[in-house]
């Protein structure tokens, strides 16, 4: 999976989740827990960079040589 495709899927899923949470009114009630989705996005970004980023490709090139 390419990095751009992964980014689009992540944006679509996170937007859908935020719209659902907002429509049920949970965003106003649980504002203290707003750091949790930010941390999840941060760690998913690190994972996607390791898996799909330029560093992963350069490691693969070094091991094949």
C-alpha positions in Angstrom: 0.0 0.0 0.0 1.4 3.4 -0.9 1.8 6.1 1.6 -0.7 8.4 -0.1 -3.4 5.8 -0.1 -2.7 5.1 3.6 -3.0 8.8 4.3 -6.3 9.1 2.5 -7.8 6.1 4.2 -6.7 7.4 7.6 -8.2 10.9 6.9 -11.5 9.3 5.8 -11.8 7.0 8.8 -10.8 9.7 11.3 -13.3 12.2 9.7 -16.1 9.6 9.9 -15.3 8.8 13.6 -15.2 12.5 14.5 -18.6 13.1 12.7 -20.2 10.2 14.5 -18.9 11.4 17.9 -20.0 15.0 17.2 -23.5 13.9 16.0 -24.1 12.1 19.3 -22.8 15.0 21.4 -19.9 13.2 23.0 -17.3 15.8 22.0 -18.7 18.3 24.4 -19.0 15.8 27.3 -15.6 14.2 27.0 -13.3 17.0 26.0 -10.7 15.8 28.6 -10.1 12.7 26.6 -9.4 14.6 23.4 -5.7 13.8 23.7 -6.2 10.1 23.1 -7.1 10.4 19.4 -4.2 12.8 18.9 -1.8 10.2 20.4 -3.3 7.4 18.3 -2.8 9.5 15.1 0.8 10.3 16.2 1.7 6.6 16.7 -0.1 5.6 13.5 1.9 8.2 11.7 5.1 6.8 13.1 4.1 3.3 12.0 3.2 4.4 8.5 6.5 6.2 8.1 8.4 3.1 9.2 6.4 0.9 6.9 5.9 3.1 3.9 8.5 5.8 4.3 11.8 6.4 2.5 13.8 5.0 5.4 12.1 1.6 5.1 12.9 1.5 1.4 16.6 2.4 1.9 16.9 -0.4 4.5 15.5 -2.9 2.0 17.9 -1.8 -0.6 20.8 -2.2 1.8 19.8 -5.8 2.8 19.4 -6.9 -0.8 22.9 -5.8 -1.8 
